[in-house]
Amino acid sequence: MTTESHQILEITKNYLKDIAEGKTADELAIYYSESVEQIEYPNLLLPNGAIRNLNDLKEASLRGKSVLISQNYDIQKSYVVGNTVILETIWTAKIAIPIGQTPAGKEMKAYFAQFIEFEDGKIIRQRTYDCFEPF
């Protein structure tokens, strides 16, 4: 693994750790390019998917704080190809509000495939394929 590959993988791991630790939207902004684009493909939680820019990501971060008590990203596998980090991740979260048939205080679980592209050490594009267990 090249030095650059190692660096963007470490940045990605720190990014997910900071999200899980509940860092503020402004604290998370250090990871993003001003022109960042996040694509979340359709899934059980967002049937129409979502495309977010930097401001949208900040808003989503704030919304998440009202919905989640805690969350964790358990990276199963990671790869770096060029400027892209590819992750297979198991996400778990304890929810603060009822979602579907899952009551507040219980756990949700999803399996993520994430493709995170970098330029100059910043995330420029993130594509996520989220497979949620029934909730």
N, CA, C and O atoms as a GROMACS GRO file, in nm:
protein
  540
    1MET      N    1   0.085  -0.117   0.000
    1MET     CA    2   0.000   0.000   0.000
    1MET      C    3   0.090   0.124   0.000
    1MET      O    4   0.183   0.134   0.079
    2THR      N    5   0.060   0.216  -0.090
    2THR     CA    6   0.139   0.339  -0.097
    2THR      C    7   0.110   0.428   0.024
    2THR      O    8   0.012   0.408   0.096
    3THR      N    9   0.196   0.526   0.044
    3THR     CA   10   0.176   0.621   0.155
    3THR      C   11   0.043   0.693   0.139
    3THR      O   12  -0.030   0.708   0.237
    4GLU      N   13   0.012   0.738   0.017
    4GLU     CA   14  -0.115   0.809  -0.006
    4GLU      C   15  -0.234   0.717   0.022
    4GLU      O   16  -0.333   0.759   0.082
    5SER      N   17  -0.226   0.592  -0.022
    5SER     CA   18  -0.333   0.495   0.003
    5SER      C   19  -0.354   0.476   0.153
    5SER      O   20  -0.467   0.474   0.202
    6HIS      N   21  -0.244   0.461   0.224
    6HIS     CA   22  -0.251   0.444   0.369
    6HIS      C   23  -0.314   0.568   0.434
    6HIS      O   24  -0.396   0.556   0.525
    7GLN      N   25  -0.276   0.686   0.386
    7GLN     CA   26  -0.329   0.810   0.444
    7GLN      C   27  -0.479   0.823   0.424
    7GLN      O   28  -0.551   0.857   0.519
    8ILE      N   29  -0.529   0.797   0.303
    8ILE     CA   30  -0.673   0.815   0.282
    8ILE      C   31  -0.754   0.707   0.354
    8ILE      O   32  -0.868   0.730   0.392
    9LEU      N   33  -0.695   0.589   0.372
    9LEU     CA   34  -0.763   0.487   0.451
    9LEU      C   35  -0.772   0.530   0.597
    9LEU      O   36  -0.877   0.514   0.660
   10GLU      N   37  -0.665   0.585   0.651
   10GLU     CA   38  -0.667   0.634   0.789
   10GLU      C   39  -0.764   0.751   0.806
   10GLU      O   40  -0.834   0.759   0.906
   11ILE      N   41  -0.767   0.841   0.708
   11ILE     CA   42  -0.863   0.952   0.713
   11ILE      C   43  -1.005   0.897   0.718
   11ILE      O   44  -1.088   0.944   0.796
   12THR      N   45  -1.033   0.797   0.634
   12THR     CA   46  -1.166   0.736   0.630
   12THR      C   47  -1.203   0.673   0.763
   12THR      O   48  -1.315   0.691   0.812
   13LYS      N   49  -1.110   0.600   0.822
   13LYS     CA   50  -1.137   0.537   0.952
   13LYS      C   51  -1.164   0.643   1.059
   13LYS      O   52  -1.254   0.627   1.142
   14ASN      N   53  -1.086   0.750   1.058
   14ASN     CA   54  -1.107   0.859   1.154
   14ASN      C   55  -1.241   0.928   1.132
   14ASN      O   56  -1.310   0.964   1.227
   15TYR      N   57  -1.276   0.945   1.006
   15TYR     CA   58  -1.404   1.006   0.968
   15TYR      C   59  -1.521   0.926   1.025
   15TYR      O   60  -1.611   0.982   1.087
   16LEU      N   61  -1.520   0.795   1.005
   16LEU     CA   62  -1.628   0.711   1.057
   16LEU      C   63  -1.628   0.708   1.209
   16LEU      O   64  -1.735   0.707   1.271
   17LYS      N   65  -1.510   0.706   1.269
   17LYS     CA   66  -1.501   0.710   1.416
   17LYS      C   67  -1.560   0.839   1.469
   17LYS      O   68  -1.634   0.838   1.568
   18ASP      N   69  -1.530   0.951   1.404
   18ASP     CA   70  -1.583   1.080   1.449
   18ASP      C   71  -1.735   1.088   1.432
   18ASP      O   72  -1.804   1.145   1.516
   19ILE      N   73  -1.787   1.031   1.324
   19ILE     CA   74  -1.933   1.026   1.307
   19ILE      C   75  -1.993   0.945   1.422
   19ILE      O   76  -2.090   0.988   1.486
   20ALA      N   77  -1.936   0.827   1.448
   20ALA     CA   78  -1.988   0.740   1.554
   20ALA      C   79  -1.980   0.806   1.691
   20ALA      O   80  -2.067   0.783   1.776
   21GLU      N   81  -1.879   0.888   1.712
   21GLU     CA   82  -1.863   0.956   1.842
   21GLU      C   83  -1.953   1.078   1.855
   21GLU      O   84  -1.955   1.143   1.959
   22GLY      N   85  -2.029   1.109   1.749
   22GLY     CA   86  -2.124   1.219   1.758
   22GLY      C   87  -2.064   1.356   1.738
   22GLY      O   88  -2.118   1.455   1.789
   23LYS      N   89  -1.954   1.365   1.665
   23LYS     CA   90  -1.894   1.496   1.638
   23LYS      C   91  -1.997   1.586   1.569
   23LYS      O   92  -2.087   1.538   1.500
   24THR      N   93  -1.982   1.714   1.589
   24THR     CA   94  -2.076   1.810   1.530
   24THR      C   95  -2.056   1.819   1.379
   24THR      O   96  -1.953   1.776   1.326
   25ALA      N   97  -2.154   1.876   1.312
   25ALA     CA   98  -2.146   1.894   1.167
   25ALA      C   99  -2.024   1.977   1.130
   25ALA      O  100  -1.956   1.947   1.032
   26ASP      N  101  -1.995   2.081   1.208
   26ASP     CA  102  -1.878   2.164   1.178
   26ASP      C  103  -1.748   2.088   1.199
   26ASP      O  104  -1.652   2.107   1.124
   27GLU      N  105  -1.744   2.001   1.300
   27GLU     CA  106  -1.625   1.920   1.323
   27GLU      C  107  -1.604   1.820   1.210
   27GLU      O  108  -1.490   1.792   1.172
   28LEU      N  109  -1.713   1.767   1.157
   28LEU     CA  110  -1.702   1.670   1.047
   28LEU      C  111  -1.667   1.737   0.916
   28LEU      O  112  -1.614   1.672   0.826
   29ALA      N  113  -1.695   1.865   0.902
   29ALA     CA  114  -1.670   1.938   0.777
   29ALA      C  115  -1.523   1.937   0.738
   29ALA      O  116  -1.491   1.958   0.621
   30ILE      N  117  -1.433   1.914   0.833
   30ILE     CA  118  -1.290   1.911   0.800
   30ILE      C  119  -1.256   1.799   0.702
   30ILE      O  120  -1.154   1.804   0.634
   31TYR      N  121  -1.341   1.697   0.694
   31TYR     CA  122  -1.315   1.583   0.606
   31TYR      C  123  -1.357   1.609   0.462
   31TYR      O  124  -1.313   1.538   0.371
   32TYR      N  125  -1.441   1.709   0.439
   32TYR     CA  126  -1.503   1.727   0.310
   32TYR      C  127  -1.441   1.839   0.227
   32TYR      O  128  -1.400   1.942   0.280
   33SER      N  129  -1.436   1.816   0.096
   33SER     CA  130  -1.409   1.922   0.001
   33SER      C  131  -1.533   2.012  -0.002
   33SER      O  132  -1.643   1.966   0.026
   34GLU      N  133  -1.514   2.137  -0.036
   34GLU     CA  134  -1.628   2.230  -0.047
   34GLU      C  135  -1.730   2.180  -0.150
   34GLU      O  136  -1.849   2.210  -0.139
   35SER      N  137  -1.683   2.106  -0.249
   35SER     CA  138  -1.771   2.059  -0.358
   35SER      C  139  -1.814   1.913  -0.339
   35SER      O  140  -1.854   1.848  -0.436
   36VAL      N  141  -1.807   1.862  -0.218
   36VAL     CA  142  -1.840   1.722  -0.191
   36VAL      C  143  -1.980   1.687  -0.241
   36VAL      O  144  -2.073   1.768  -0.238
   37GLU      N  145  -1.992   1.563  -0.286
   37GLU     CA  146  -2.122   1.508  -0.324
   37GLU      C  147  -2.135   1.371  -0.258
   37GLU      O  148  -2.047   1.286  -0.272
   38GLN      N  149  -2.244   1.351  -0.186
   38GLN     CA  150  -2.272   1.220  -0.126
   38GLN      C  151  -2.398   1.165  -0.192
   38GLN      O  152  -2.501   1.231  -0.198
   39ILE      N  153  -2.387   1.043  -0.240
   39ILE     CA  154  -2.501   0.975  -0.301
   39ILE      C  155  -2.535   0.855  -0.213
   39ILE      O  156  -2.452   0.766  -0.193
   40GLU      N  157  -2.656   0.854  -0.163
   40GLU     CA  158  -2.707   0.739  -0.088
   40GLU      C  159  -2.814   0.675  -0.175
   40GLU      O  160  -2.920   0.732  -0.198
   41TYR      N  161  -2.784   0.555  -0.222
   41TYR     CA  162  -2.875   0.489  -0.313
   41TYR      C  163  -3.000   0.441  -0.237
   41TYR      O  164  -2.994   0.421  -0.116
   42PRO      N  165  -3.112   0.421  -0.309
   42PRO     CA  166  -3.238   0.383  -0.243
   42PRO      C  167  -3.221   0.262  -0.150
   42PRO      O  168  -3.151   0.166  -0.181
   43ASN      N  169  -3.288   0.272  -0.036
   43ASN     CA  170  -3.282   0.166   0.064
   43ASN      C  171  -3.410   0.171   0.149
   43ASN      O  172  -3.498   0.254   0.123
   44LEU      N  173  -3.422   0.084   0.247
   44LEU     CA  174  -3.544   0.079   0.329
   44LEU      C  175  -3.572   0.210   0.401
   44LEU      O  176  -3.687   0.249   0.418
   45LEU      N  177  -3.467   0.279   0.444
   45LEU     CA  178  -3.485   0.404   0.518
   45LEU      C  179  -3.513   0.522   0.426
   45LEU      O  180  -3.593   0.609   0.459
   46LEU      N  181  -3.448   0.523   0.312
   46LEU     CA  182  -3.466   0.630   0.212
   46LEU      C  183  -3.502   0.567   0.078
   46LEU      O  184  -3.414   0.548  -0.006
   47PRO      N  185  -3.630   0.535   0.056
   47PRO     CA  186  -3.670   0.464  -0.066
   47PRO      C  187  -3.633   0.536  -0.195
   47PRO      O  188  -3.615   0.472  -0.299
   48ASN      N  189  -3.622   0.667  -0.191
   48ASN     CA  190  -3.584   0.743  -0.310
   48ASN      C  191  -3.436   0.778  -0.312
   48ASN      O  192  -3.390   0.844  -0.405
   49GLY      N  193  -3.362   0.735  -0.211
   49GLY     CA  194  -3.221   0.769  -0.202
   49GLY      C  195  -3.204   0.917  -0.173
   49GLY      O  196  -3.301   0.986  -0.141
   50ALA      N  197  -3.080   0.964  -0.184
   50ALA     CA  198  -3.053   1.106  -0.159
   50ALA      C  199  -2.921   1.144  -0.223
   50ALA      O  200  -2.828   1.063  -0.232
   51ILE      N  201  -2.914   1.267  -0.269
   51ILE     CA  202  -2.789   1.327  -0.315
   51ILE      C  203  -2.769   1.451  -0.230
   51ILE      O  204  -2.855   1.539  -0.224
   52ARG      N  205  -2.653   1.458  -0.163
   52ARG     CA  206  -2.629   1.567  -0.069
   52ARG      C  207  -2.501   1.643  -0.104
   52ARG      O  208  -2.402   1.585  -0.149
   53ASN      N  209  -2.506   1.775  -0.081
   53ASN     CA  210  -2.386   1.858  -0.091
   53ASN      C  211  -2.337   1.886   0.052
   53ASN      O  212  -2.388   1.827   0.147
   54LEU      N  213  -2.240   1.975   0.067
   54LEU     CA  214  -2.183   2.001   0.198
   54LEU      C  215  -2.288   2.052   0.297
   54LEU      O  216  -2.293   2.004   0.410
   55ASN      N  217  -2.371   2.146   0.256
   55ASN     CA  218  -2.475   2.197   0.347
   55ASN      C  219  -2.574   2.088   0.384
   55ASN      O  220  -2.617   2.079   0.500
   56ASP      N  221  -2.612   2.004   0.287
   56ASP     CA  222  -2.704   1.893   0.314
   56ASP      C  223  -2.643   1.795   0.414
   56ASP      O  224  -2.712   1.744   0.502
   57LEU      N  225  -2.512   1.770   0.401
   57LEU     CA  226  -2.445   1.679   0.494
   57LEU      C  227  -2.445   1.735   0.636
   57LEU      O  228  -2.463   1.661   0.732
   58LYS      N  229  -2.425   1.865   0.647
   58LYS     CA  230  -2.429   1.928   0.779
   58LYS      C  231  -2.569   1.915   0.840
   58LYS      O  232  -2.583   1.884   0.958
   59GLU      N  233  -2.671   1.938   0.759
   59GLU     CA  234  -2.809   1.926   0.808
   59GLU      C  235  -2.841   1.781   0.847
   59GLU      O  236  -2.905   1.756   0.949
   60ALA      N  237  -2.795   1.686   0.765
   60ALA     CA  238  -2.819   1.544   0.795
   60ALA      C  239  -2.750   1.504   0.925
   60ALA      O  240  -2.804   1.424   1.002
   61SER      N  241  -2.632   1.558   0.949
   61SER     CA  242  -2.560   1.530   1.073
   61SER      C  243  -2.640   1.578   1.193
   61SER      O  244  -2.650   1.508   1.294
   62LEU      N  245  -2.697   1.697   1.182
   62LEU     CA  246  -2.778   1.751   1.292
   62LEU      C  247  -2.905   1.668   1.314
   62LEU      O  248  -2.943   1.642   1.428
   63ARG      N  249  -2.970   1.627   1.204
   63ARG     CA  250  -3.090   1.543   1.215
   63ARG      C  251  -3.058   1.410   1.282
   63ARG      O  252  -3.134   1.360   1.365
   64GLY      N  253  -2.943   1.355   1.244
   64GLY     CA  254  -2.902   1.226   1.301
   64GLY      C  255  -2.890   1.229   1.452
   64GLY      O  256  -2.919   1.130   1.519
   65LYS      N  257  -2.847   1.341   1.504
   65LYS     CA  258  -2.831   1.354   1.650
   65LYS      C  259  -2.964   1.341   1.723
   65LYS      O  260  -2.968   1.298   1.838
   66SER      N  261  -3.074   1.379   1.658
   66SER     CA  262  -3.205   1.369   1.723
   66SER      C  263  -3.267   1.230   1.706
   66SER      O  264  -3.363   1.196   1.776
   67VAL      N  265  -3.213   1.150   1.616
   67VAL     CA  266  -3.269   1.019   1.586
   67VAL      C  267  -3.189   0.906   1.652
   67VAL      O  268  -3.245   0.803   1.688
   68LEU      N  269  -3.059   0.927   1.668
   68LEU     CA  270  -2.971   0.821   1.718
   68LEU      C  271  -2.919   0.849   1.858
   68LEU      O  272  -2.878   0.962   1.889
   69ILE      N  273  -2.921   0.748   1.941
   69ILE     CA  274  -2.859   0.757   2.073
   69ILE      C  275  -2.710   0.729   2.059
   69ILE      O  276  -2.626   0.797   2.118
   70SER      N  277  -2.679   0.627   1.980
   70SER     CA  278  -2.539   0.590   1.954
   70SER      C  279  -2.534   0.514   1.823
   70SER      O  280  -2.636   0.463   1.774
   71GLN      N  281  -2.414   0.508   1.766
   71GLN     CA  282  -2.396   0.430   1.643
   71GLN      C  283  -2.252   0.382   1.635
   71GLN      O  284  -2.162   0.437   1.699
   72ASN      N  285  -2.232   0.276   1.555
   72ASN     CA  286  -2.100   0.219   1.539
   72ASN      C  287  -2.082   0.171   1.395
   72ASN      O  288  -2.175   0.119   1.334
   73TYR      N  289  -1.962   0.190   1.343
   73TYR     CA  290  -1.925   0.141   1.211
   73TYR      C  291  -1.818   0.034   1.231
   73TYR      O  292  -1.706   0.065   1.271
   74ASP      N  293  -1.852  -0.090   1.202
   74ASP     CA  294  -1.758  -0.201   1.215
   74ASP      C  295  -1.709  -0.238   1.075
   74ASP      O  296  -1.778  -0.306   1.000
   75ILE      N  297  -1.590  -0.192   1.042
   75ILE     CA  298  -1.534  -0.216   0.909
   75ILE      C  299  -1.492  -0.362   0.898
   75ILE      O  300  -1.406  -0.409   0.973
   76GLN      N  301  -1.554  -0.432   0.804
   76GLN     CA  302  -1.524  -0.573   0.781
   76GLN      C  303  -1.407  -0.590   0.685
   76GLN      O  304  -1.319  -0.674   0.706
   77LYS      N  305  -1.408  -0.510   0.579
   77LYS     CA  306  -1.302  -0.516   0.478
   77LYS      C  307  -1.281  -0.376   0.424
   77LYS      O  308  -1.374  -0.295   0.419
   78SER      N  309  -1.158  -0.348   0.384
   78SER     CA  310  -1.128  -0.218   0.324
   78SER      C  311  -1.027  -0.237   0.212
   78SER      O  312  -0.937  -0.321   0.217
   79TYR      N  313  -1.046  -0.155   0.111
   79TYR     CA  314  -0.959  -0.157  -0.006
   79TYR      C  315  -0.933  -0.014  -0.048
   79TYR      O  316  -1.018   0.074  -0.029
   80VAL      N  317  -0.818   0.010  -0.106
   80VAL     CA  318  -0.790   0.140  -0.165
   80VAL      C  319  -0.751   0.117  -0.310
   80VAL      O  320  -0.657   0.043  -0.339
   81VAL      N  321  -0.824   0.182  -0.400
   81VAL     CA  322  -0.796   0.173  -0.542
   81VAL      C  323  -0.781   0.317  -0.592
   81VAL      O  324  -0.879   0.392  -0.597
   82GLY      N  325  -0.659   0.355  -0.628
   82GLY     CA  326  -0.636   0.493  -0.670
   82GLY      C  327  -0.669   0.588  -0.558
   82GLY      O  328  -0.612   0.580  -0.449
   83ASN      N  329  -0.762   0.680  -0.585
   83ASN     CA  330  -0.802   0.780  -0.484
   83ASN      C  331  -0.930   0.742  -0.410
   83ASN      O  332  -0.991   0.826  -0.344
   84THR      N  333  -0.969   0.614  -0.419
   84THR     CA  334  -1.097   0.570  -0.363
   84THR      C  335  -1.077   0.464  -0.255
   84THR      O  336  -1.006   0.365  -0.275
   85VAL      N  337  -1.142   0.488  -0.141
   85VAL     CA  338  -1.147   0.388  -0.034
   85VAL      C  339  -1.280   0.314  -0.048
   85VAL      O  340  -1.385   0.376  -0.058
   86ILE      N  341  -1.273   0.182  -0.048
   86ILE     CA  342  -1.392   0.098  -0.059
   86ILE      C  343  -1.404   0.020   0.071
   86ILE      O  344  -1.310  -0.047   0.115
   87LEU      N  345  -1.521   0.029   0.132
   87LEU     CA  346  -1.542  -0.036   0.261
   87LEU      C  347  -1.664  -0.128   0.258
   87LEU      O  348  -1.765  -0.098   0.194
   88GLU      N  349  -1.651  -0.240   0.327
   88GLU     CA  350  -1.765  -0.324   0.362
   88GLU      C  351  -1.781  -0.305   0.513
   88GLU      O  352  -1.692  -0.341   0.590
   89THR      N  353  -1.894  -0.250   0.554
   89THR     CA  354  -1.911  -0.206   0.693
   89THR      C  355  -2.044  -0.257   0.749
   89THR      O  356  -2.146  -0.258   0.679
   90ILE      N  357  -2.042  -0.298   0.874
   90ILE     CA  358  -2.166  -0.327   0.946
   90ILE      C  359  -2.193  -0.209   1.038
   90ILE      O  360  -2.112  -0.176   1.125
   91TRP      N  361  -2.308  -0.147   1.017
   91TRP     CA  362  -2.349  -0.031   1.097
   91TRP      C  363  -2.455  -0.075   1.196
   91TRP      O  364  -2.550  -0.143   1.159
   92THR      N  365  -2.439  -0.036   1.320
   92THR     CA  366  -2.542  -0.059   1.421
   92THR      C  367  -2.569   0.074   1.490
   92THR      O  368  -2.479   0.156   1.507
   93ALA      N  369  -2.693   0.093   1.530
   93ALA     CA  370  -2.730   0.217   1.598
   93ALA      C  371  -2.843   0.190   1.696
   93ALA      O  372  -2.935   0.114   1.669
   94LYS      N  373  -2.833   0.254   1.810
   94LYS     CA  374  -2.942   0.255   1.908
   94LYS      C  375  -3.024   0.379   1.878
   94LYS      O  376  -2.970   0.490   1.875
   95ILE      N  377  -3.154   0.361   1.854
   95ILE     CA  378  -3.236   0.472   1.807
   95ILE      C  379  -3.311   0.541   1.921
   95ILE      O  380  -3.352   0.479   2.019
   96ALA      N  381  -3.327   0.672   1.905
   96ALA     CA  382  -3.392   0.755   2.006
   96ALA      C  383  -3.542   0.766   1.984
   96ALA      O  384  -3.617   0.803   2.075
   97ILE      N  385  -3.586   0.734   1.863
   97ILE     CA  386  -3.728   0.744   1.828
   97ILE      C  387  -3.770   0.613   1.761
   97ILE      O  388  -3.685   0.542   1.708
   98PRO      N  389  -3.898   0.579   1.763
   98PRO     CA  390  -3.941   0.458   1.692
   98PRO      C  391  -3.921   0.475   1.541
   98PRO      O  392  -3.949   0.581   1.484
   99ILE      N  393  -3.873   0.370   1.477
   99ILE     CA  394  -3.859   0.368   1.332
   99ILE      C  395  -3.920   0.237   1.284
   99ILE      O  396  -3.874   0.129   1.322
  100GLY      N  397  -4.022   0.248   1.201
  100GLY     CA  398  -4.093   0.128   1.157
  100GLY      C  399  -4.149   0.055   1.278
  100GLY      O  400  -4.218   0.114   1.361
  101GLN      N  401  -4.119  -0.075   1.288
  101GLN     CA  402  -4.164  -0.157   1.401
  101GLN      C  403  -4.063  -0.158   1.516
  101GLN      O  404  -4.086  -0.224   1.618
  102THR      N  405  -3.953  -0.087   1.499
  102THR     CA  406  -3.847  -0.086   1.601
  102THR      C  407  -3.871   0.028   1.700
  102THR      O  408  -3.870   0.145   1.662
  103PRO      N  409  -3.893  -0.006   1.828
  103PRO     CA  410  -3.920   0.099   1.926
  103PRO      C  411  -3.794   0.177   1.965
  103PRO      O  412  -3.682   0.130   1.946
  104ALA      N  413  -3.815   0.295   2.017
  104ALA     CA  414  -3.704   0.376   2.068
  104ALA      C  415  -3.625   0.295   2.170
  104ALA      O  416  -3.681   0.217   2.247
  105GLY      N  417  -3.494   0.314   2.169
  105GLY     CA  418  -3.406   0.243   2.261
  105GLY      C  419  -3.354   0.112   2.208
  105GLY      O  420  -3.264   0.053   2.268
  106LYS      N  421  -3.409   0.064   2.098
  106LYS     CA  422  -3.364  -0.062   2.038
  106LYS      C  423  -3.260  -0.034   1.930
  106LYS      O  424  -3.231   0.081   1.897
  107GLU      N  425  -3.206  -0.142   1.876
  107GLU     CA  426  -3.097  -0.131   1.779
  107GLU      C  427  -3.144  -0.157   1.637
  107GLU      O  428  -3.228  -0.242   1.611
  108MET      N  429  -3.086  -0.080   1.546
  108MET     CA  430  -3.101  -0.105   1.402
  108MET      C  431  -2.966  -0.154   1.351
  108MET      O  432  -2.861  -0.127   1.409
  109LYS      N  433  -2.972  -0.227   1.239
  109LYS     CA  434  -2.849  -0.280   1.181
  109LYS      C  435  -2.858  -0.272   1.030
  109LYS      O  436  -2.963  -0.295   0.970
  110ALA      N  437  -2.744  -0.238   0.968
  110ALA     CA  438  -2.738  -0.232   0.822
  110ALA      C  439  -2.599  -0.275   0.777
  110ALA      O  440  -2.501  -0.269   0.852
  111TYR      N  441  -2.594  -0.317   0.654
  111TYR     CA  442  -2.469  -0.357   0.590
  111TYR      C  443  -2.442  -0.257   0.480
  111TYR      O  444  -2.525  -0.238   0.390
  112PHE      N  445  -2.327  -0.192   0.486
  112PHE     CA  446  -2.294  -0.084   0.392
  112PHE      C  447  -2.181  -0.126   0.299
  112PHE      O  448  -2.086  -0.192   0.341
  113ALA      N  449  -2.194  -0.087   0.173
  113ALA     CA  450  -2.080  -0.082   0.082
  113ALA      C  451  -2.060   0.067   0.056
  113ALA      O  452  -2.151   0.135   0.010
  114GLN      N  453  -1.940   0.116   0.085
  114GLN     CA  454  -1.913   0.258   0.074
  114GLN      C  455  -1.793   0.281  -0.018
  114GLN      O  456  -1.692   0.211  -0.009
  115PHE      N  457  -1.807   0.378  -0.105
  115PHE     CA  458  -1.702   0.417  -0.197
  115PHE      C  459  -1.674   0.564  -0.171
  115PHE      O  460  -1.758   0.650  -0.199
  116ILE      N  461  -1.556   0.594  -0.117
  116ILE     CA  462  -1.525   0.730  -0.074
  116ILE      C  463  -1.404   0.778  -0.154
  116ILE      O  464  -1.294   0.727  -0.139
  117GLU      N  465  -1.428   0.879  -0.238
  117GLU     CA  466  -1.324   0.932  -0.326
  117GLU      C  467  -1.260   1.055  -0.265
  117GLU      O  468  -1.327   1.139  -0.205
  118PHE      N  469  -1.128   1.066  -0.281
  118PHE     CA  470  -1.050   1.174  -0.222
  118PHE      C  471  -0.977   1.257  -0.328
  118PHE      O  472  -0.941   1.209  -0.435
  119GLU      N  473  -0.957   1.382  -0.292
  119GLU     CA  474  -0.869   1.472  -0.367
  119GLU      C  475  -0.802   1.563  -0.264
  119GLU      O  476  -0.870   1.629  -0.186
  120ASP      N  477  -0.670   1.566  -0.266
  120ASP     CA  478  -0.594   1.648  -0.172
  120ASP      C  479  -0.632   1.620  -0.026
  120ASP      O  480  -0.640   1.713   0.055
  121GLY      N  481  -0.657   1.494   0.007
  121GLY     CA  482  -0.685   1.455   0.144
  121GLY      C  483  -0.826   1.485   0.192
  121GLY      O  484  -0.856   1.467   0.310
  122LYS      N  485  -0.914   1.529   0.101
  122LYS     CA  486  -1.053   1.562   0.137
  122LYS      C  487  -1.148   1.473   0.057
  122LYS      O  488  -1.118   1.432  -0.055
  123ILE      N  489  -1.263   1.443   0.117
  123ILE     CA  490  -1.364   1.363   0.049
  123ILE      C  491  -1.433   1.450  -0.056
  123ILE      O  492  -1.487   1.556  -0.025
  124ILE      N  493  -1.429   1.403  -0.181
  124ILE     CA  494  -1.496   1.477  -0.289
  124ILE      C  495  -1.626   1.408  -0.331
  124ILE      O  496  -1.717   1.473  -0.383
  125ARG      N  497  -1.635   1.278  -0.308
  125ARG     CA  498  -1.756   1.204  -0.346
  125ARG      C  499  -1.766   1.080  -0.258
  125ARG      O  500  -1.667   1.013  -0.229
  126GLN      N  501  -1.888   1.053  -0.215
  126GLN     CA  502  -1.914   0.932  -0.137
  126GLN      C  503  -2.041   0.868  -0.189
  126GLN      O  504  -2.146   0.931  -0.197
  127ARG      N  505  -2.030   0.740  -0.223
  127ARG     CA  506  -2.146   0.663  -0.267
  127ARG      C  507  -2.168   0.551  -0.166
  127ARG      O  508  -2.076   0.478  -0.132
  128THR      N  509  -2.293   0.540  -0.119
  128THR     CA  510  -2.323   0.435  -0.022
  128THR      C  511  -2.440   0.350  -0.069
  128THR      O  512  -2.540   0.399  -0.121
  129TYR      N  513  -2.424   0.222  -0.048
  129TYR     CA  514  -2.527   0.123  -0.077
  129TYR      C  515  -2.560   0.060   0.058
  129TYR      O  516  -2.483  -0.021   0.110
  130ASP      N  517  -2.675   0.096   0.114
  130ASP     CA  518  -2.712   0.056   0.249
  130ASP      C  519  -2.819  -0.053   0.244
  130ASP      O  520  -2.925  -0.034   0.184
  131CYS      N  521  -2.790  -0.165   0.308
  131CYS     CA  522  -2.886  -0.276   0.315
  131CYS      C  523  -2.926  -0.293   0.461
  131CYS      O  524  -2.852  -0.351   0.541
  132PHE      N  525  -3.044  -0.242   0.496
  132PHE     CA  526  -3.093  -0.246   0.634
  132PHE      C  527  -3.162  -0.378   0.663
  132PHE      O  528  -3.232  -0.433   0.578
  133GLU      N  529  -3.141  -0.429   0.784
  133GLU     CA  530  -3.224  -0.539   0.830
  133GLU      C  531  -3.364  -0.484   0.850
  133GLU      O  532  -3.380  -0.365   0.878
  134PRO      N  533  -3.467  -0.568   0.838
  134PRO     CA  534  -3.604  -0.517   0.855
  134PRO      C  535  -3.620  -0.443   0.987
  134PRO      O  536  -3.569  -0.484   1.091
  135PHE      N  537  -3.692  -0.333   0.979
  135PHE     CA  538  -3.721  -0.256   1.100
  135PHE      C  539  -3.867  -0.219   1.099
  135PHE      O  540  -3.914  -0.154   1.192
   0.00000   0.00000   0.00000
